[in-house]
């Protein structure tokens, strides 16, 4: 089942989320298990399975990083696992710099300002990589798909780093 076809939308990184949500609600209404309360056990089981598939498809297409990964997998791109190391040495160095930046926030004379600056740096870099990845997905060539895959992995790193920033913020201001 192709998730884009399921919702009747074009395969694209740019998805109209309102249209997606509307299609999702319409589809869920047609297969909602409550509609099959008086049906056979097999029909009820099928309704539950279809409802779960629709939900999985919606969650995937709703989330930009999951959507990008889905598109790349549909194109046959071999997605390396999270533990696979980057061949981009400059990004590996940048990872270390960003982690050091977060570590230094704890010891800053103005923790609020340091935390805000860290959040701004991460948001700016995330946006830059996201734009690159979107452009690469649009190109849809073997090289651009590989580059999009690499940038997707970078975006996942930034996403994890943002979770660490949230934890840091909670620990610094939990009085």
C-alpha positions in Angstrom: 0.0 0.0 0.0 1.4 3.4 -1.0 0.6 5.9 1.7 0.3 8.8 -0.8 -2.1 6.8 -3.0 -4.1 5.8 0.1 -4.8 9.5 0.8 -5.1 10.5 -2.8 -2.2 12.9 -2.8 0.8 13.4 -5.0 4.1 12.0 -3.9 5.9 15.1 -2.6 7.8 16.2 0.4 5.5 19.2 0.6 2.2 17.9 1.8 -0.9 20.0 2.5 -1.4 18.9 6.1 -5.0 20.1 6.2 -5.9 18.0 3.1 -4.0 15.1 4.6 -5.9 15.4 7.9 -9.2 15.7 6.1 -8.5 12.6 4.0 -7.4 10.7 7.1 -10.6 11.5 8.9 -12.7 10.5 5.9 -10.9 7.2 5.6 -11.0 6.4 9.3 -14.8 7.0 9.3 -15.2 4.3 6.6 -13.3 1.6 8.4 -13.7 2.6 12.1 -14.1 -0.6 14.1 -17.3 0.8 15.7 -19.0 0.6 12.3 -18.3 -3.2 12.3 -19.6 -3.9 15.9 -22.3 -6.2 14.5 -20.2 -7.7 11.7 -18.5 -11.0 11.7 -15.3 -11.5 13.8 -13.3 -11.6 10.6 -14.8 -8.3 9.3 -14.1 -6.7 12.7 -10.5 -7.9 12.6 -10.0 -6.5 9.0 -11.5 -3.2 10.1 -9.1 -2.9 13.0 -6.2 -3.8 10.7 -7.2 -1.2 8.0 -7.8 1.4 10.7 -4.3 0.7 12.1 -2.8 0.9 8.5 -4.5 4.2 7.9 -3.2 5.6 11.2 0.3 4.4 10.5 0.2 6.0 7.0 -1.1 9.3 8.5 1.5 9.4 11.2 4.3 8.8 8.7 3.1 11.5 6.2 2.3 14.0 8.9 5.9 14.0 10.2 8.4 15.7 7.9 11.3 13.4 8.7 9.3 10.2 8.6 7.7 11.5 5.3 11.2 12.1 3.8 12.4 8.6 4.9 9.2 7.0 3.5 9.8 8.7 0.1 13.4 7.7 0.0 12.6 4.1 0.9 9.9 4.0 -1.7 12.5 5.0 -4.2 14.7 2.1 -3.1 17.3 4.1 -1.2 19.1 1.9 1.3 18.6 3.8 4.6 21.6 3.2 7.0 20.7 2.6 10.6 21.2 5.2 13.2 24.5 3.7 14.4 26.0 3.8 11.0 28.8 6.4 11.0 28.8 9.5 8.9 31.4 9.8 6.1 31.0 13.6 6.4 33.9 14.5 8.6 33.0 18.2 8.8 29.5 17.2 10.2 31.2 14.9 12.7 33.3 17.8 13.9 30.1 20.0 14.0 28.4 17.4 16.2 31.2 17.6 18.7 31.1 21.4 18.6 27.3 21.5 19.2 27.6 19.0 22.1 30.3 21.2 23.6 28.1 24.3 23.1 25.3 22.5 25.1 27.7 21.5 27.8 28.9 25.1 28.2 25.4 26.4 28.7 25.4 25.0 32.3 28.4 27.1 33.2 27.4 30.3 31.4 27.1 33.5 33.5 23.7 34.1 31.8 22.2 30.7 31.4 19.0 32.0 29.8 21.0 33.8 27.1 23.3 30.9 26.5 20.3 28.5 26.2 18.5 30.8 23.9 21.6 31.2 21.7 22.0 27.4 21.6 18.4 27.0 20.5 18.8 29.6 17.8 21.9 27.9 16.4 20.2 24.5 16.3 17.1 25.9 14.7 19.1 27.8 12.0 21.2 24.8 11.2 18.2 22.4 11.2 16.4 24.7 8.7 19.4 25.0 6.4 19.8 21.2 6.3 16.1 20.7 5.9 15.9 23.0 2.8 18.9 21.1 1.3 17.1 17.8 1.9 13.9 19.0 0.4 15.7 20.2 -2.7 17.5 16.9 -3.1 14.2 14.9 -2.7 12.7 17.1 -5.5 15.7 16.3 -7.8 15.1 12.5 -7.5 18.4 11.3 -8.9 20.6 8.6 -7.4 23.1 11.1 -6.2 20.4 13.5 -4.8 18.6 10.7 -3.1 21.8 9.6 -1.4 22.5 13.2 -0.3 18.9 13.5 0.9 19.4 10.3 3.0 22.6 11.8 4.5 20.8 15.0 5.3 17.9 13.2 6.8 20.3 11.5 9.2 21.7 14.9 10.1 18.2 16.2 10.8 17.6 13.3 13.1 20.7 14.2 15.0 19.5 17.8 15.3 16.1 16.5 16.5 17.9 14.4 19.2 20.0 17.4 20.2 16.8 19.5 20.6 15.5 16.8 23.0 18.7 17.2 25.0 18.3 21.0 25.0 14.8 20.5 26.4 16.1 18.2 29.1 18.9 20.7 29.9 16.4 23.5 30.2 14.2 21.4 32.5 17.1 20.5 34.7 18.4 24.1 34.9 15.0 25.7 35.7 13.2 23.1 37.8 13.0 25.2 40.9 
